[in-house]
Amino acid sequence: MSELETLIFDDDVVRVTTAAQRFADAVRLAQTGRGVARVALTGGSNGIGLLATLARDPSSVDWSRVELYWGDERFLPEGDPERNYVQAREALLDHVSIAPERVHAMPASDGVHGDDIEAAAHAYAALIAPDLVFDVHLLGMGGEGHINSLFPHTAATAEESAPVVAVTESPKPPPRRITLTFPVVNRSREVWFLVSGAEKAEAVAAAHTGADRADWPCAGAHGTERTLWFLDRAAAAGLPD
């Protein structure tokens, strides 16, 4: 049975440091059991903050046996600073020893598929084979409960089969994105939420009380072994004592 674990912190440095320590432990466990740890990264201040913390102690993880993917990406040119990959590279990847072939960035709008977002999404889907299971899938969350680029009441959030889809009318700019879908998220062994801020409290509470994922996408994400929340006190304000 999947375990739900919710950790609440008064100190944000302790919250991110604890997440980094738990990440290193999860990676080591996966490498011991399966040789390679497969991780889906997230963007946003919390996700990039975790990566920057990991970069301060690069030896805590054997990066030579980690495969990195992304939960979603803004469909922008290769070097655009808004791309999650660019931010992750600056925060972590430029500071650790990980082979380029183990870093699976989502396509850019000026890449081999050009501006064809559907072709780009299809190409990334080819990497997400039916038997690919993430050991850890990191997630941030919006105030309306979106995760990856799965927003309330959208076709991407309702998707039940395709592992990757193109989003062309994101309610949050930029409008064009590529995202993993729930079928991939929910076969991950562990799903981690990194969330802070009072504006997220209603969504956090909805996820913990079994809301409909169409209304609150965060409520639909669960790991097969563990769902883990790293919350600051403000984001946890709506939870029961």
BAFI-3210 file (N, C-alpha, C; in Angstrom, 3 decimals, decimal comma, padded with zeros to 6 digits):
// residues 241
n [1|2|3|4|5|6|7|8|9|10|11|12|13|14|15|16|17|18|19|20|21|22|23|24|25|26|27|28|29|30|31|32|33|34|35|36|37|38|39|40|41|42|43|44|45|46|47|48|49|50|51|52|53|54|55|56|57|58|59|60|61|62|63|64|65|66|67|68|69|70|71|72|73|74|75|76|77|78|79|80|81|82|83|84|85|86|87|88|89|90|91|92|93|94|95|96|97|98|99|100|101|102|103|104|105|106|107|108|109|110|111|112|113|114|115|116|117|118|119|120|121|122|123|124|125|126|127|128|129|130|131|132|133|134|135|136|137|138|139|140|141|142|143|144|145|146|147|148|149|150|151|152|153|154|155|156|157|158|159|160|161|162|163|164|165|166|167|168|169|170|171|172|173|174|175|176|177|178|179|180|181|182|183|184|185|186|187|188|189|190|191|192|193|194|195|196|197|198|199|200|201|202|203|204|205|206|207|208|209|210|211|212|213|214|215|216|217|218|219|220|221|222|223|224|225|226|227|228|229|230|231|232|233|234|235|236|237|238|239|240|241]
n.u [000,836|000,471|002,244|001,467|003,147|003,578|005,412|006,067|007,435|008,959|011,162|012,585|015,039|015,741|013,687|014,272|016,841|016,346|014,772|016,723|018,477|016,800|016,345|018,906|019,103|016,976|017,837|020,193|019,066|017,535|019,579|020,982|019,116|018,376|020,394|020,439|019,140|016,124|014,820|012,348|012,419|011,388|010,403|010,329|010,527|010,832|011,564|013,943|015,379|015,852|017,574|019,767|020,604|021,407|023,594|025,506|026,644|027,876|028,894|027,125|025,411|025,626|026,052|026,704|025,169|022,531|019,514|018,051|015,000|012,308|009,363|007,752|007,918|008,606|007,793|010,056|012,830|016,096|018,099|016,607|016,030|013,767|013,237|012,886|014,952|017,234|017,392|017,775|020,211|021,918|021,601|022,304|023,282|025,584|027,408|027,865|028,976|027,643|026,761|026,106|024,343|022,669|020,935|017,861|016,493|013,504|012,311|013,263|011,857|013,333|014,663|015,398|012,880|011,837|009,378|007,251|005,210|003,676|005,050|007,381|006,459|005,634|008,094|009,362|007,687|008,407|010,673|009,678|009,071|006,609|007,356|008,961|009,700|009,673|011,866|011,789|009,546|009,559|007,584|006,321|003,822|000,958|-001,075|-003,695|-003,595|-002,244|000,012|003,146|002,468|-000,248|-003,248|-006,241|-009,275|-008,553|-007,597|-005,167|-004,962|-007,021|-006,111|-005,670|-004,038|-001,864|001,579|002,896|002,005|001,228|000,713|-001,128|-002,518|-001,925|-003,055|-001,289|001,381|004,389|002,139|002,521|003,520|005,149|004,222|004,435|001,977|-000,788|-000,853|001,884|003,007|001,720|002,652|005,077|007,452|007,886|006,293|006,947|006,056|006,983|006,371|005,451|004,134|001,316|-000,661|-000,938|-002,263|-005,013|-005,059|-003,273|-004,710|-006,942|-005,786|-005,077|-007,495|-008,770|-009,828|-011,350|-009,402|-009,784|-010,656|-008,675|-005,689|-003,408|-004,432|-004,622|-002,190|-000,065|002,360|003,387|004,564|005,152|003,883|005,018|005,123|006,666|006,317|005,954|005,000|002,965|001,834|000,745|-001,391|-004,110|-004,510|-005,706|-005,114]
n.v [-001,194|002,254|004,830|007,795|010,694|013,574|016,390|019,162|022,361|024,943|026,380|027,389|026,778|024,442|022,840|022,561|021,491|019,084|017,821|017,513|015,736|013,521|013,004|012,193|009,826|008,340|008,056|006,557|004,194|003,332|002,916|000,867|-001,181|-001,305|-000,440|001,959|005,198|006,722|009,843|012,354|015,717|018,939|022,356|025,795|027,785|026,195|023,633|024,227|025,315|023,050|021,623|023,365|023,178|020,487|020,698|021,881|019,893|017,800|015,199|013,725|012,273|009,683|010,695|009,599|007,423|008,175|008,898|011,569|013,206|015,379|016,753|018,635|021,219|024,467|025,454|026,768|028,620|027,025|028,140|029,747|031,523|030,920|028,278|025,136|023,290|024,892|026,377|024,280|023,319|025,463|025,546|022,976|020,942|021,857|021,553|019,009|015,613|014,271|012,320|013,602|012,040|010,951|012,874|013,936|016,199|018,016|018,735|021,798|024,829|025,575|023,351|020,055|019,430|021,770|024,321|022,702|021,656|019,397|017,310|017,460|016,772|014,158|012,974|013,099|011,452|009,013|008,419|007,803|004,984|002,311|000,795|002,402|003,598|006,069|006,560|008,659|011,266|014,569|017,330|020,597|023,042|024,918|027,692|027,122|024,477|023,176|020,805|019,809|020,597|020,370|021,539|022,718|021,329|020,786|019,313|017,951|017,262|015,460|013,364|009,914|007,980|008,677|009,249|011,676|014,973|017,776|021,092|023,778|026,004|027,084|028,273|029,697|031,760|030,843|030,107|027,703|024,444|021,361|018,329|015,683|013,196|012,080|009,169|008,539|009,956|008,683|006,102|006,279|005,427|006,988|010,024|013,349|016,347|019,698|022,435|025,767|028,668|030,733|031,043|028,581|026,977|026,188|024,430|022,450|021,421|020,436|018,379|016,626|015,791|014,279|015,454|016,013|015,358|016,777|019,245|019,953|019,329|018,502|016,739|014,356|013,068|010,476|008,410|005,006|003,744|005,726|008,915|012,066|015,010|018,122|020,783|024,274|026,147|027,953|026,961|024,666|025,451|024,906|022,290|019,677|019,839]
n.w [000,000|-000,745|000,893|002,658|003,454|005,256|005,774|007,771|008,037|009,943|009,314|006,341|005,209|006,532|005,608|002,821|002,960|004,288|002,353|000,364|001,627|001,938|-000,738|-001,634|-000,163|-001,271|-003,905|-003,555|-002,537|-004,725|-006,595|-005,386|-005,522|-008,237|-009,868|-011,421|-010,774|-011,567|-012,239|-012,241|-012,823|-011,523|-012,135|-011,065|-008,020|-005,721|-006,703|-008,144|-006,078|-004,504|-006,225|-006,316|-003,677|-003,579|-005,258|-003,672|-002,247|-003,966|-003,860|-002,409|-003,906|-006,286|-009,226|-011,634|-012,005|-012,373|-014,033|-015,611|-016,131|-017,225|-015,759|-016,966|-019,485|-020,731|-023,964|-025,567|-027,075|-027,160|-025,333|-023,664|-020,676|-019,201|-019,501|-017,902|-018,049|-018,573|-016,207|-014,388|-015,264|-014,632|-011,859|-010,946|-012,848|-014,133|-012,171|-011,286|-011,846|-014,355|-017,082|-020,357|-021,918|-020,084|-019,369|-020,028|-021,601|-022,383|-025,723|-027,401|-028,842|-031,009|-031,775|-033,150|-034,065|-034,742|-034,670|-034,210|-031,972|-031,389|-032,637|-031,156|-028,589|-029,115|-029,691|-027,189|-025,770|-026,823|-025,418|-022,967|-022,220|-021,957|-019,771|-018,239|-015,121|-012,740|-010,041|-008,264|-008,538|-008,808|-007,793|-008,164|-007,300|-008,234|-007,082|-007,800|-007,836|-009,916|-011,375|-012,845|-016,180|-015,905|-015,703|-013,986|-015,245|-017,955|-021,128|-020,984|-018,297|-018,092|-019,602|-020,264|-021,372|-023,247|-022,643|-022,732|-023,541|-025,668|-024,628|-025,540|-024,815|-022,231|-019,087|-017,623|-018,438|-020,280|-023,052|-024,472|-023,871|-022,886|-021,394|-018,967|-018,217|-016,088|-016,213|-016,293|-014,126|-011,976|-011,947|-010,817|-008,324|-006,011|-005,310|-004,929|-003,365|-003,357|-001,676|-000,917|000,780|001,546|-000,368|-001,482|000,281|000,201|-001,984|-001,108|001,070|-000,323|-001,821|000,213|001,152|-000,713|-003,100|-006,351|-009,183|-011,508|-010,672|-008,839|-009,743|-008,276|-006,422|-007,722|-007,948|-007,061|-005,530|-006,150|-004,037|-002,134|-001,231|-000,791|001,046|001,312|003,185|003,946|006,891|006,218|003,812|004,804|006,290|005,981|006,716|008,926|012,480]
ca.u [000,000|001,238|002,320|001,403|003,974|003,511|006,374|005,790|008,635|008,935|012,380|012,635|016,337|015,645|012,792|014,968|017,959|015,777|014,402|017,956|018,966|015,907|016,587|020,125|018,777|016,124|018,669|021,060|018,240|017,210|020,793|021,285|018,165|018,161|021,588|020,300|017,981|015,460|014,193|011,705|012,641|010,395|010,947|009,807|011,494|011,095|012,314|015,294|016,044|016,350|018,730|020,892|021,073|022,149|024,859|026,466|027,298|027,693|029,281|026,060|024,713|026,431|025,357|027,021|024,138|021,222|018,897|017,195|013,953|011,551|007,922|007,189|008,853|008,085|008,240|010,768|014,140|017,023|018,777|015,729|016,182|012,543|013,158|013,267|016,267|018,274|017,492|018,358|021,627|022,640|021,529|022,878|023,945|026,925|028,235|028,000|029,491|026,596|026,989|025,030|023,357|021,746|020,105|016,861|015,728|012,420|012,720|013,067|011,121|014,271|015,403|015,297|011,479|011,436|008,293|006,156|005,122|003,128|006,153|008,296|005,852|005,672|009,475|009,659|006,910|009,143|011,635|008,952|008,540|005,569|007,917|009,812|009,130|010,537|012,047|011,279|008,990|009,450|006,502|005,906|002,371|000,415|-002,126|-004,925|-003,372|-001,634|001,309|003,693|001,606|-001,588|-004,058|-007,634|-010,272|-007,918|-007,477|-003,959|-005,255|-007,941|-005,475|-005,584|-003,199|-000,612|002,486|003,346|001,132|001,492|-000,263|-000,993|-003,242|-001,724|-003,558|-000,134|002,347|004,002|000,993|002,867|004,337|005,096|004,064|004,073|000,581|-001,031|-000,441|003,316|003,219|001,180|003,391|006,329|007,517|007,661|005,922|007,275|005,593|007,778|005,368|005,530|003,334|-000,075|-001,547|-001,055|-002,868|-006,276|-004,746|-002,686|-005,813|-007,758|-005,070|-005,071|-008,848|-009,321|-010,585|-011,347|-008,216|-010,187|-010,721|-007,385|-004,797|-002,505|-005,094|-004,571|-000,822|000,276|003,367|002,947|005,110|005,090|003,610|005,727|004,931|007,555|005,520|006,206|003,847|001,898|001,175|000,054|-002,347|-005,445|-004,562|-006,131|-004,020]
ca.v [000,000|003,492|005,589|009,253|011,316|015,024|017,029|020,591|023,013|026,364|026,971|026,980|026,155|023,071|022,112|022,212|020,615|017,764|017,247|017,102|014,530|012,421|012,722|011,396|008,495|007,641|007,711|005,432|002,999|002,897|002,410|-000,420|-002,186|-001,389|-000,001|003,342|005,906|007,542|010,960|013,416|016,997|019,993|023,709|026,623|028,171|025,084|022,593|024,694|025,447|021,722|021,297|024,184|022,599|019,273|021,081|022,282|018,673|016,911|013,818|013,028|011,444|009,155|011,205|008,786|006,381|008,829|009,312|012,711|013,599|016,543|016,581|019,501|022,208|025,557|025,245|027,996|028,326|026,214|028,827|030,692|031,359|030,418|026,810|024,400|022,679|025,915|026,673|023,118|023,261|026,474|025,238|021,677|020,079|022,365|021,411|017,601|014,748|013,453|012,234|014,247|011,088|010,611|014,054|013,868|017,444|018,084|019,514|023,249|025,263|025,728|022,103|019,265|019,394|023,133|024,885|021,730|021,196|018,043|016,402|017,487|015,979|012,757|012,507|012,850|010,282|007,818|008,117|007,343|003,679|001,856|000,194|003,343|003,994|006,981|006,281|009,874|012,293|015,814|018,198|021,833|023,157|026,267|027,985|026,471|023,039|022,531|020,137|019,799|021,564|019,795|022,579|022,299|021,295|020,823|018,005|017,286|016,698|014,337|012,345|008,630|007,001|009,224|009,599|013,061|015,724|019,194|022,043|024,958|027,139|027,091|029,494|030,396|031,927|030,911|029,237|026,421|023,621|019,908|017,816|014,311|013,087|011,268|007,770|008,433|010,413|007,765|004,845|006,569|004,813|008,046|011,339|014,346|017,716|020,732|023,493|026,806|029,863|030,702|030,955|027,171|026,233|025,565|023,298|021,405|020,805|019,675|017,155|015,735|015,346|013,479|016,231|015,549|015,878|017,747|020,525|020,183|018,292|017,983|015,651|013,137|012,550|009,581|007,403|003,638|003,369|006,838|010,294|012,806|016,454|019,006|022,000|025,253|026,283|028,688|026,068|023,624|026,082|024,347|020,896|019,499|019,828]
ca.w [000,000|-000,823|002,136|002,593|004,492|005,156|006,670|007,876|008,552|010,269|008,742|004,946|004,939|007,030|004,700|001,584|003,318|004,561|001,061|-000,311|002,293|001,588|-002,152|-001,715|000,357|-002,236|-005,050|-003,169|-002,428|-006,084|-007,231|-004,776|-005,971|-009,681|-010,578|-011,853|-010,251|-012,588|-011,537|-013,007|-012,156|-011,661|-012,107|-009,991|-006,993|-004,815|-007,394|-008,434|-004,782|-004,131|-007,064|-005,868|-002,416|-003,923|-005,893|-002,645|-001,770|-005,125|-003,562|-001,685|-004,892|-007,388|-010,393|-012,809|-012,119|-012,302|-015,295|-015,333|-017,072|-016,738|-015,705|-017,982|-020,014|-021,552|-025,347|-025,886|-027,661|-026,364|-024,241|-022,969|-019,226|-018,584|-019,624|-016,699|-018,267|-018,417|-014,775|-013,728|-015,633|-013,859|-010,432|-010,574|-013,820|-014,419|-010,973|-010,914|-012,910|-014,958|-018,525|-021,126|-022,424|-018,999|-019,120|-021,094|-021,641|-023,360|-026,892|-027,465|-030,031|-032,128|-031,864|-034,378|-034,510|-035,029|-033,872|-034,202|-030,594|-031,353|-032,954|-030,016|-027,519|-029,537|-029,563|-025,773|-025,377|-027,226|-024,350|-021,788|-022,587|-021,021|-018,562|-017,512|-013,840|-011,999|-008,612|-007,613|-009,428|-008,062|-008,247|-007,542|-007,364|-008,289|-006,135|-008,241|-007,743|-011,084|-011,253|-014,201|-016,874|-015,816|-015,078|-013,775|-016,321|-019,271|-021,769|-020,507|-016,980|-018,284|-020,432|-019,573|-022,059|-023,764|-021,551|-022,899|-024,442|-025,882|-024,093|-026,404|-024,241|-020,781|-018,449|-017,068|-019,533|-021,685|-023,318|-025,087|-022,985|-023,025|-020,039|-018,637|-017,815|-014,899|-016,308|-015,987|-012,752|-010,975|-011,854|-010,116|-006,993|-005,035|-005,811|-003,899|-003,525|-002,699|-001,728|000,105|000,565|001,982|-001,531|-001,851|001,391|-000,193|-002,851|-000,262|001,810|-001,270|-002,161|001,370|001,485|-001,795|-004,082|-007,731|-009,867|-012,524|-009,980|-008,172|-010,271|-007,247|-005,707|-008,512|-008,057|-005,957|-005,804|-005,862|-002,737|-001,169|-001,644|000,251|000,979|002,072|003,265|004,996|007,783|005,541|002,867|005,570|007,191|005,831|007,143|010,319|013,440]
c.u [000,874|001,141|002,229|002,194|003,976|004,406|006,159|006,945|008,376|010,096|012,539|013,961|016,321|014,760|013,536|016,134|017,472|015,376|015,630|018,524|018,116|016,080|017,823|019,877|017,965|016,919|019,569|020,275|017,896|018,427|021,196|020,378|018,112|019,329|021,574|019,058|017,424|014,592|013,561|011,820|011,477|011,096|010,388|010,831|011,816|011,926|013,741|016,068|016,589|017,589|019,965|021,461|021,862|023,514|025,916|027,211|027,182|028,035|028,205|025,281|025,716|025,716|025,655|025,995|022,746|020,777|017,902|016,242|013,266|010,057|007,198|008,233|008,108|008,667|008,788|012,106|015,118|017,609|017,910|015,798|014,917|012,405|013,630|014,647|017,390|018,471|018,122|019,852|022,438|022,688|022,311|023,777|025,344|027,899|028,437|028,462|028,393|026,776|025,826|023,959|022,377|020,807|019,137|015,970|014,601|012,831|012,415|012,376|012,017|015,154|015,142|013,868|010,957|010,314|007,081|006,052|004,565|004,208|007,142|007,755|005,899|007,084|009,817|008,882|007,633|010,195|010,969|008,284|007,510|006,112|008,861|009,073|010,125|010,640|011,554|010,769|008,765|008,354|006,490|004,391|001,964|-000,702|-003,460|-004,769|-002,731|-000,292|001,809|002,970|000,206|-002,450|-005,504|-008,470|-009,654|-007,785|-006,255|-004,203|-006,176|-007,313|-005,268|-004,625|-001,863|000,303|002,916|002,391|001,635|000,352|-000,080|-001,716|-003,137|-002,283|-002,459|000,892|003,665|002,928|001,347|003,875|004,239|005,050|003,899|002,641|000,436|-000,654|001,040|003,592|002,849|001,734|004,777|006,306|007,248|007,328|006,125|006,730|006,482|006,974|005,571|004,589|001,876|-001,046|-001,734|-001,876|-004,160|-006,023|-004,143|-003,782|-006,675|-007,092|-005,114|-006,457|-009,544|-010,186|-010,481|-010,154|-008,577|-010,234|-009,369|-006,414|-003,841|-003,102|-004,996|-003,209|-000,459|001,389|002,847|003,462|004,970|004,722|004,087|005,580|005,945|006,905|006,103|004,904|002,676|001,129|000,359|-001,094|-003,747|-005,595|-005,050|-004,918|-003,419]
c.v [001,248|004,257|007,079|009,813|012,822|015,644|018,535|021,258|024,483|027,110|026,470|026,333|024,700|022,237|021,655|021,273|019,199|017,075|016,755|015,833|013,315|012,020|011,836|009,967|007,694|007,207|006,522|004,129|002,449|002,303|001,051|-001,513|-002,392|-000,870|001,467|003,932|006,802|008,570|011,907|014,712|017,947|021,336|024,482|026,863|027,016|023,990|022,998|024,907|024,121|021,363|022,093|023,663|021,329|019,603|021,466|021,079|017,612|015,461|013,054|012,086|010,958|009,524|010,400|007,682|006,967|009,185|010,417|012,994|014,841|016,246|017,461|020,515|023,262|025,406|026,556|027,640|027,730|026,942|029,773|030,472|030,888|028,906|026,141|023,771|023,687|026,232|025,515|022,993|024,245|026,127|023,989|021,058|020,546|022,096|019,958|016,801|013,810|013,494|012,860|013,278|010,619|011,768|014,199|015,110|017,335|018,993|021,000|023,615|025,541|024,491|021,366|019,208|020,790|023,582|023,954|021,099|019,777|017,012|016,327|016,652|014,494|012,182|012,230|011,639|008,990|007,427|007,498|006,027|003,227|001,269|001,134|003,820|004,909|006,529|007,450|010,811|013,531|016,685|019,495|021,917|024,617|026,454|027,367|024,963|022,394|021,912|019,884|020,899|020,979|020,759|022,109|022,383|021,501|019,406|017,251|016,610|015,487|013,178|011,047|007,639|007,571|009,636|011,058|013,748|017,156|020,002|023,332|026,188|027,116|028,382|030,312|030,552|031,241|029,875|027,861|025,675|022,153|019,332|016,305|014,321|012,173|009,798|007,559|008,840|009,322|006,359|005,061|005,902|005,832|009,336|012,335|015,704|018,658|022,025|024,481|027,946|029,698|030,559|029,518|026,363|025,528|024,334|022,147|020,671|019,948|018,346|016,146|015,203|014,662|014,219|015,602|016,172|016,855|019,150|020,931|019,105|017,699|016,801|014,325|012,482|011,730|008,632|006,014|003,156|004,480|008,124|011,174|014,304|017,149|020,397|022,989|025,453|026,976|027,782|025,001|024,159|025,480|022,906|020,787|019,453|018,439]
c.w [000,000|000,489|001,846|003,763|004,257|006,219|006,617|008,610|008,857|009,614|007,316|004,585|005,382|006,112|003,445|001,863|003,597|003,266|000,308|000,304|001,936|000,118|-002,302|-001,222|-000,651|-003,463|-004,727|-003,086|-003,809|-006,783|-006,664|-005,332|-007,464|-010,512|-010,938|-011,199|-011,351|-011,895|-012,539|-012,221|-012,393|-011,648|-010,932|-008,902|-006,055|-005,473|-007,682|-007,143|-004,290|-004,928|-006,634|-004,562|-002,666|-004,519|-004,867|-002,065|-002,859|-004,847|-002,814|-002,587|-005,924|-008,687|-011,657|-013,028|-011,863|-013,719|-014,966|-016,486|-016,500|-016,769|-016,702|-018,416|-020,805|-022,961|-025,880|-026,516|-026,654|-025,157|-023,443|-021,459|-018,517|-018,698|-018,340|-016,847|-018,055|-016,941|-014,011|-014,041|-014,796|-012,384|-010,068|-011,624|-014,171|-013,282|-010,542|-012,119|-013,390|-016,466|-019,278|-021,605|-021,343|-018,660|-020,283|-021,051|-022,662|-024,516|-026,761|-028,780|-031,226|-032,269|-033,160|-034,913|-034,837|-034,110|-033,793|-032,814|-030,491|-031,662|-031,794|-028,864|-027,861|-029,373|-028,101|-025,259|-025,727|-026,192|-023,129|-022,141|-021,557|-019,726|-017,806|-016,266|-013,136|-010,543|-007,779|-008,699|-008,575|-008,665|-007,451|-007,672|-007,417|-007,286|-006,498|-008,300|-008,948|-010,710|-012,668|-014,986|-017,004|-015,001|-014,918|-015,052|-017,697|-019,815|-021,260|-019,156|-017,087|-019,044|-019,647|-020,234|-022,529|-022,611|-021,554|-023,852|-024,575|-025,275|-024,876|-025,863|-022,716|-020,185|-017,784|-018,182|-019,217|-022,013|-023,847|-024,211|-023,398|-021,615|-020,004|-018,109|-016,600|-015,050|-015,987|-014,534|-011,760|-011,032|-011,244|-008,746|-005,895|-005,771|-004,679|-004,300|-002,716|-002,790|-000,592|-000,243|000,929|000,819|-002,002|-000,830|000,977|-001,070|-002,062|000,493|000,894|-001,623|-001,024|001,724|000,321|-002,778|-005,467|-008,456|-010,978|-011,931|-009,408|-008,651|-009,241|-006,500|-006,446|-008,587|-006,825|-006,394|-005,477|-004,512|-001,709|-001,890|-000,499|000,015|001,873|002,068|004,256|005,773|007,080|004,577|003,571|006,400|007,103|006,260|008,576|011,239|013,596]
res [m|s|e|l|e|t|l|i|f|d|d|d|v|v|r|v|t|t|a|a|q|r|f|a|d|a|v|r|l|a|q|t|g|r|g|v|a|r|v|a|l|t|g|g|s|n|g|i|g|l|l|a|t|l|a|r|d|p|s|s|v|d|w|s|r|v|e|l|y|w|g|d|e|r|f|l|p|e|g|d|p|e|r|n|y|v|q|a|r|e|a|l|l|d|h|v|s|i|a|p|e|r|v|h|a|m|p|a|s|d|g|v|h|g|d|d|i|e|a|a|a|h|a|y|a|a|l|i|a|p|d|l|v|f|d|v|h|l|l|g|m|g|g|e|g|h|i|n|s|l|f|p|h|t|a|a|t|a|e|e|s|a|p|v|v|a|v|t|e|s|p|k|p|p|p|r|r|i|t|l|t|f|p|v|v|n|r|s|r|e|v|w|f|l|v|s|g|a|e|k|a|e|a|v|a|a|a|h|t|g|a|d|r|a|d|w|p|c|a|g|a|h|g|t|e|r|t|l|w|f|l|d|r|a|a|a|a|g|l|p|d]
***
